[in-house]
């Protein structure tokens, strides 16, 4: 289980260009961090994460979208 602060730190590490969004490209640049995200959101791949949780369908995940995904998977404490 992850705290919101830990999740924010993980998100910031993935967001290499610091635009407030994590793109599919950024997810693939950090396979270890992507694996953590997948386990916390119960998804099997970065593509599945985007398909299931990219609410605004812009091809990237915001912190709020990631937080919602982790909450739905009941992994946020």
DSSP file (Angstrom, degrees, kcal/mol; ACC not computed):
  #  RESIDUE AA STRUCTURE BP1 BP2  ACC     N-H-->O    O-->H-N    N-H-->O    O-->H-N    TCO  KAPPA ALPHA  PHI   PSI    X-CA   Y-CA   Z-CA
    1    1 A X              0   0    0      0, 0.0     2,-0.4     0, 0.0    75,-0.2   0.000 360.0 360.0 360.0 148.8    0.0    0.0    0.0
    2    2 A X  B     -a   76   0A   0     73,-3.0    75,-2.7    38,-0.1     2,-0.2  -0.909 360.0-134.1-121.0 141.7    1.1    3.5   -0.8
    3    3 A X     >  -     0   0    0     -2,-0.4     4,-2.4    73,-0.2     5,-0.2  -0.516  31.5-111.0 -84.9 163.7    0.5    6.8    1.0
    4    4 A X  H  > S+     0   0    0      1,-0.2     4,-2.4     2,-0.2     5,-0.2   0.881 120.0  53.1 -62.0 -37.3   -0.5    9.8   -1.0
    5    5 A X  H  > S+     0   0    0      2,-0.2     4,-2.1     1,-0.2    -1,-0.2   0.911 109.6  47.6 -64.9 -42.6    2.9   11.4   -0.4
    6    6 A X  H  > S+     0   0    0      2,-0.2     4,-2.4     1,-0.2    -2,-0.2   0.895 111.9  50.9 -63.9 -40.0    4.7    8.3   -1.7
    7    7 A X  H  X S+     0   0    0     -4,-2.4     4,-2.8     2,-0.2    -2,-0.2   0.901 109.0  50.8 -64.8 -41.3    2.5    8.3   -4.7
    8    8 A X  H  X S+     0   0    0     -4,-2.4     4,-2.7     2,-0.2    -2,-0.2   0.908 110.5  49.5 -62.6 -41.7    3.2   12.0   -5.4
    9    9 A X  H  X S+     0   0    0     -4,-2.1     4,-1.9     2,-0.2    -2,-0.2   0.912 112.1  47.7 -63.2 -43.6    7.0   11.3   -5.1
   10   10 A X  H  X S+     0   0    0     -4,-2.4     4,-1.9     2,-0.2    -2,-0.2   0.917 111.9  50.2 -62.7 -44.3    6.7    8.4   -7.5
   11   11 A X  H  X S+     0   0    0     -4,-2.8     4,-2.3     1,-0.2    -2,-0.2   0.928 109.3  51.2 -60.1 -46.0    4.6   10.5   -9.9
   12   12 A X  H  < S+     0   0    0     -4,-2.7    -1,-0.2     1,-0.2    -2,-0.2   0.858 108.2  52.7 -61.7 -35.4    7.2   13.3   -9.8
   13   13 A X  H  < S+     0   0    0     -4,-1.9    -1,-0.2     1,-0.2    -2,-0.2   0.871 112.4  44.8 -67.2 -36.8   10.0   10.8  -10.6
   14   14 A X  H  < S+     0   0    0     -4,-1.9     2,-2.2     1,-0.2    -2,-0.2   0.825  95.4  79.3 -74.9 -32.2    8.1    9.5  -13.6
   15   15 A X    ><  +     0   0    0     -4,-2.3     3,-1.3     1,-0.2    -1,-0.2  -0.483  58.2 168.9 -80.0  75.3    7.2   13.1  -14.9
   16   16 A X  T 3  S+     0   0    0     -2,-2.2    -1,-0.2     1,-0.3     6,-0.1   0.825  74.8  44.8 -62.0 -36.0   10.6   13.7  -16.4
   17   17 A X  T 3  S-     0   0    0      4,-0.2    -1,-0.3    -3,-0.2    -2,-0.1   0.440 103.3-131.4 -91.1   2.3    9.6   16.9  -18.3
   18   18 A X    <   +     0   0    0     -3,-1.3    -2,-0.1    -6,-0.2     4,-0.1   0.839  62.7 136.2  55.0  39.7    7.7   18.2  -15.2
   19   19 A X  S    S-     0   0    0      2,-0.4    -1,-0.1     0, 0.0     3,-0.1   0.376  78.2-106.0 -95.8   4.5    4.6   19.1  -17.2
   20   20 A X  S    S+     0   0    0      1,-0.2    43,-0.6    -5,-0.1     2,-0.3   0.557  93.7  86.2  85.0   7.7    2.2   17.6  -14.6
   21   21 A X  E     -B   62   0B   0     41,-0.2     2,-0.6    42,-0.1    -2,-0.4  -0.983  68.0-139.3-139.2 149.1    1.4   14.6  -16.7
   22   22 A X  E     -B   61   0B   0     39,-2.7    39,-2.6    -2,-0.3    -7,-0.1  -0.947  25.2-157.2-109.9 116.9    3.1   11.2  -17.2
   23   23 A X  E  >  -B   60   0B   0     -2,-0.6     4,-2.1    37,-0.2    37,-0.2  -0.387  32.0-107.1 -86.1 166.9    3.0   10.1  -20.8
   24   24 A X  H  > S+     0   0    0     35,-0.8     4,-2.0     1,-0.2     5,-0.2   0.877 122.8  55.9 -59.0 -37.7    3.3    6.6  -22.2
   25   25 A X  H  > S+     0   0    0      1,-0.2     4,-1.4     2,-0.2    -1,-0.2   0.924 106.5  48.4 -61.2 -45.7    6.8    7.5  -23.2
   26   26 A X  H  > S+     0   0    0      1,-0.2     4,-0.7     2,-0.2    -1,-0.2   0.867 108.8  54.4 -64.7 -36.0    7.8    8.5  -19.7
   27   27 A X  H >< S+     0   0    0     -4,-2.1     3,-0.7     1,-0.2     7,-0.3   0.905 109.4  47.4 -63.6 -40.3    6.3    5.3  -18.3
   28   28 A X  H 3< S+     0   0    0     -4,-2.0     3,-0.5     1,-0.2    -1,-0.2   0.739 103.3  62.7 -74.4 -21.6    8.5    3.2  -20.7
   29   29 A X  H 3< S+     0   0    0     -4,-1.4     2,-0.3     1,-0.3    -1,-0.2   0.697 109.6  41.7 -73.1 -18.2   11.6    5.2  -19.8
   30   30 A X    <X  +     0   0    0     -3,-0.7     4,-2.8    -4,-0.7    -1,-0.3  -0.626  66.2 168.4-128.6  72.8   11.3    4.0  -16.2
   31   31 A X  H  > S+     0   0    0     -3,-0.5     4,-1.9    -2,-0.3    -1,-0.1   0.842  78.4  52.3 -59.3 -34.7   10.3    0.3  -16.3
   32   32 A X  H  > S+     0   0    0      2,-0.2     4,-1.5     1,-0.2    -1,-0.2   0.929 113.2  43.0 -66.2 -44.3   11.0   -0.2  -12.6
   33   33 A X  H  > S+     0   0    0      1,-0.2     4,-2.4     2,-0.2    -2,-0.2   0.878 111.8  55.3 -68.4 -36.8    8.7    2.7  -11.6
   34   34 A X  H  X S+     0   0    0     -4,-2.8     4,-2.8    -7,-0.3    -1,-0.2   0.874 104.1  54.6 -62.3 -36.8    6.1    1.6  -14.1
   35   35 A X  H  X S+     0   0    0     -4,-1.9     4,-2.3    -5,-0.2    -1,-0.2   0.889 107.7  49.6 -64.4 -38.6    6.1   -1.9  -12.5
   36   36 A X  H  X S+     0   0    0     -4,-1.5     4,-2.4     2,-0.2    -2,-0.2   0.937 111.4  48.9 -64.1 -46.0    5.3   -0.2   -9.2
   37   37 A X  H  X S+     0   0    0     -4,-2.4     4,-1.7     1,-0.2    -2,-0.2   0.925 110.7  51.2 -58.5 -45.4    2.5    1.8  -10.7
   38   38 A X  H  X>S+     0   0    0     -4,-2.8     5,-2.1     1,-0.2     4,-0.8   0.912 111.7  46.3 -60.0 -43.0    1.1   -1.4  -12.4
   39   39 A X  H  <5S+     0   0    0     -4,-2.3     3,-0.3     1,-0.2    -1,-0.2   0.881 113.1  49.5 -69.0 -35.8    1.1   -3.3   -9.1
   40   40 A X  H  <5S+     0   0    0     -4,-2.4    35,-0.3     1,-0.2    -1,-0.2   0.747 119.5  37.3 -73.8 -23.0   -0.5   -0.3   -7.2
   41   41 A X  H  <5S-     0   0    0     -4,-1.7    -1,-0.2    -5,-0.2    -2,-0.2   0.387 106.5-121.0-108.4   1.7   -3.2    0.1   -9.8
   42   42 A X  T  <5 +     0   0    0     -4,-0.8     2,-0.3    -3,-0.3    -3,-0.2   0.885  68.3 134.1  56.8  41.2   -3.8   -3.6  -10.6
   43   43 A X      < -     0   0    0     -5,-2.1    -1,-0.2    -6,-0.2    -2,-0.2  -0.847  54.4-143.6-114.8 157.6   -2.9   -3.1  -14.3
   44   44 A X  S    S+     0   0    0     -2,-0.3     2,-0.3     1,-0.2    -6,-0.1   0.594  76.4   8.1 -97.2 -11.5   -0.6   -5.2  -16.3
   45   45 A X  S  > S-     0   0    0      1,-0.1     4,-2.1    -7,-0.1    -1,-0.2  -0.987  74.1-103.2-160.3 162.5    1.0   -2.6  -18.5
   46   46 A X  H  > S+     0   0    0     -2,-0.3     4,-2.2     1,-0.2     5,-0.2   0.878 120.5  56.3 -58.6 -36.9    1.4    1.2  -19.0
   47   47 A X  H  > S+     0   0    0      1,-0.2     4,-2.6     2,-0.2    -1,-0.2   0.919 106.5  48.4 -62.0 -42.9   -1.0    0.9  -22.0
   48   48 A X  H  > S+     0   0    0      2,-0.2     4,-2.7     1,-0.2     5,-0.3   0.894 108.2  55.2 -64.3 -39.5   -3.7   -0.7  -19.8
   49   49 A X  H  X S+     0   0    0     -4,-2.1     4,-2.5     1,-0.2     5,-0.3   0.936 111.3  44.3 -57.1 -47.2   -3.2    2.1  -17.2
   50   50 A X  H  X S+     0   0    0     -4,-2.2     4,-1.9     1,-0.2    -2,-0.2   0.923 113.6  49.5 -65.0 -44.7   -3.8    4.7  -19.9
   51   51 A X  H  < S+     0   0    0     -4,-2.6    -1,-0.2     1,-0.2    -2,-0.2   0.912 119.9  36.8 -61.5 -42.4   -6.8    2.9  -21.4
   52   52 A X  H  < S+     0   0    0     -4,-2.7    -2,-0.2    -5,-0.2    -1,-0.2   0.829 130.8  22.9 -81.1 -32.4   -8.5    2.4  -18.0
   53   53 A X  H  < S+     0   0    0     -4,-2.5     2,-1.9    -5,-0.3    -3,-0.2   0.432  80.1 108.0-124.3   1.0   -7.6    5.6  -16.1
   54   54 A X    ><  +     0   0    0     -4,-1.9     3,-1.5    -5,-0.3     5,-0.1  -0.575  45.5 179.3 -80.0  81.6   -6.8    8.4  -18.6
   55   55 A X  T 3  S+     0   0    0     -2,-1.9    -1,-0.2     1,-0.3     6,-0.1   0.834  77.1  41.1 -58.8 -39.6  -10.1   10.2  -17.9
   56   56 A X  T 3  S-     0   0    0      4,-0.2    -1,-0.3    -3,-0.2    -2,-0.1   0.436 102.7-132.4 -92.0   2.6   -9.6   13.1  -20.2
   57   57 A X    <   +     0   0    0     -3,-1.5    -2,-0.1    -7,-0.1     4,-0.1   0.844  61.7 136.4  53.8  41.3   -8.2   10.8  -22.9
   58   58 A X  S    S-     0   0    0      2,-0.4    -1,-0.1     0, 0.0     3,-0.1   0.358  77.4-105.3 -97.7   5.7   -5.2   13.1  -23.6
   59   59 A X  S    S+     0   0    0      1,-0.3   -35,-0.8    -9,-0.1     2,-0.3   0.616  92.2  76.6  84.2  12.8   -2.7   10.2  -23.8
   60   60 A X  E    S-B   23   0B   0    -37,-0.2     2,-0.5   -10,-0.1    -2,-0.4  -0.949  74.3-118.7-147.8 167.7   -1.2   10.8  -20.4
   61   61 A X  E     -B   22   0B   0    -39,-2.6   -39,-2.7    -2,-0.3     2,-0.1  -0.940  20.8-154.9-114.1 125.9   -1.9   10.4  -16.7
   62   62 A X  E  >  -B   21   0B   0     -2,-0.5     4,-2.4   -41,-0.2     5,-0.2  -0.450  35.3-104.1 -86.0 169.1   -2.2   13.3  -14.3
   63   63 A X  H  > S+     0   0    0    -43,-0.6     4,-3.1     1,-0.2     5,-0.2   0.919 123.1  52.4 -59.9 -42.3   -1.5   12.9  -10.6
   64   64 A X  H  > S+     0   0    0      1,-0.2     4,-2.3     2,-0.2    -1,-0.2   0.892 109.6  48.6 -62.4 -39.6   -5.3   13.0   -9.9
   65   65 A X  H  > S+     0   0    0      2,-0.2     4,-2.0     1,-0.2    -1,-0.2   0.906 113.7  47.1 -66.3 -40.5   -5.9   10.3  -12.4
   66   66 A X  H  X S+     0   0    0     -4,-2.4     4,-2.4     2,-0.2    -2,-0.2   0.925 111.1  51.1 -65.5 -44.3   -3.2    8.1  -10.9
   67   67 A X  H  X S+     0   0    0     -4,-3.1     4,-2.5     1,-0.2    -2,-0.2   0.912 110.3  49.6 -59.3 -43.4   -4.4    8.7   -7.4
   68   68 A X  H  X S+     0   0    0     -4,-2.3     4,-2.6     2,-0.2    -1,-0.2   0.896 109.5  51.9 -63.1 -39.9   -7.9    7.7   -8.5
   69   69 A X  H  X S+     0   0    0     -4,-2.0     4,-1.5     2,-0.2    -2,-0.2   0.917 111.9  45.6 -62.7 -43.3   -6.5    4.5  -10.1
   70   70 A X  H  <>S+     0   0    0     -4,-2.4     5,-2.5     2,-0.2     6,-0.4   0.890 112.4  51.3 -68.3 -39.1   -4.7    3.6   -6.9
   71   71 A X  H ><5S+     0   0    0     -4,-2.5     3,-1.6     1,-0.2    -2,-0.2   0.910 108.0  52.0 -63.6 -41.6   -7.8    4.4   -4.8
   72   72 A X  H 3<5S+     0   0    0     -4,-2.6    -1,-0.2     1,-0.3    -2,-0.2   0.849 108.9  50.6 -62.7 -33.2  -10.0    2.2   -7.0
   73   73 A X  T 3<5S-     0   0    0     -4,-1.5    -1,-0.3    -5,-0.2    -2,-0.2   0.441 113.5-125.0 -82.9   1.4   -7.4   -0.6   -6.6
   74   74 A X  T < 5S+     0   0    0     -3,-1.6    -3,-0.2    -4,-0.1    -2,-0.1   0.833  77.0 120.3  59.2  36.5   -7.7    0.0   -2.8
   75   75 A X      < +     0   0    0     -5,-2.5   -73,-3.0   -35,-0.3     2,-0.5   0.224  42.2  94.9-113.8  13.9   -3.9    0.5   -2.5
   76   76 A X  B      a    2   0A   0     -6,-0.4   -73,-0.2   -75,-0.2    -2,-0.0  -0.922 360.0 360.0-108.7 126.6   -3.8    4.0   -1.2
   77   77 A X              0   0    0    -75,-2.7   -74,-0.2    -2,-0.5    -1,-0.1   0.409 360.0 360.0-105.7 360.0   -3.6    4.5    2.6
